Amino acid sequence: MKNQLKLLKNSKEEPVVATEKEADSIQAPSLTPVSNETSLTAEEISSVIEAIKGVNPTAVDVQVNADATAVVTFADGSRTTLTANQLVKAKPEVRTESVSNKRNRRATTDGVSTRSF
């Protein structure tokens, strides 16, 4: 569809070529893992910008907001918006063991407790 041109008539009955805008062919990048999907840090915003530019090399400007929405502008002046769902995902939660669980695990060797009470 990118190379298809559509001929239209203007008021003077001259053919007018309608071309596809660059924004019509925008590519969403791989989802960027973030701590909070509705409040990105400066580092996370930079990562999202780089991801967008990586898959849309003809983009001349990429603005990413803290709410993870982005406006991408192309050389032909066309613009499009990408939503948070197209750009970010929550980082998996890192589960940490409590200190008492670590102590209990260290205190047991081959199922035999080495702790004295």
C-alpha positions, -999 to +999 in steps of 0.1 A: +000+000+000+030+023+006+038+026-031+002+029-043-009+063-054-044+075-058-054+100-085-079+126-075-094+155-094-091+190-080-115+219-089-096+226-121-100+190-133-063+184-131-050+152-116-038+154-080-016+127-066-024+117-030+006+102-014+008+082+018+020+101+049+051+087+066+031+086+099+008+060+083+036+035+083+047+040+119+061+009+136+056+003+173+088-008+191+093-038+214+078-030+248+102-013+271+101-026+307+094+002+332+089+005+370+056+024+368+037+025+335+020+058+343+050+077+356+082+071+337+116+083+349+139+103+327+160+072+320+129+052+310+118+080+287+152+080+270+149+042+266+115+045+250+127+073+226+156+051+215+133+022+209+109+043+188+138+057+167+152+023+163+122+010+144+113+044+128+146+057+113+128+084+093+113+100+125+127+135+129+113+142+164+100+119+192+084+133+223+076+109+251+055+120+281+058+107+317+025+089+311+042+068+284+024+083+254+045+095+225+042+118+196+063+110+166+070+135+138+083+126+104+102+147+077+070+152+057+054+169+087+030+141+095+026+131+131+012+102+150+007+093+186+016+060+202-001+049+234+014+035+266+001+000+257+022+002+225+054+013+242+058+000+278+052-029+301+057-033+338+089-048+350+084-082+366+084-079+404+116-090+421+108-112+450+131-110+480+133-134+508+128-121+543+158-121+566+143-147+589+137-171+560+174-168+549+185-175+585+162-205+588+175-219+555+211-215+565+204-231+598+192-263+581+217-287+565+204-318+547+171-315+566+189-316+600+187-284+620+220-270+632+203-244+654+201-248+691+172-236+711 
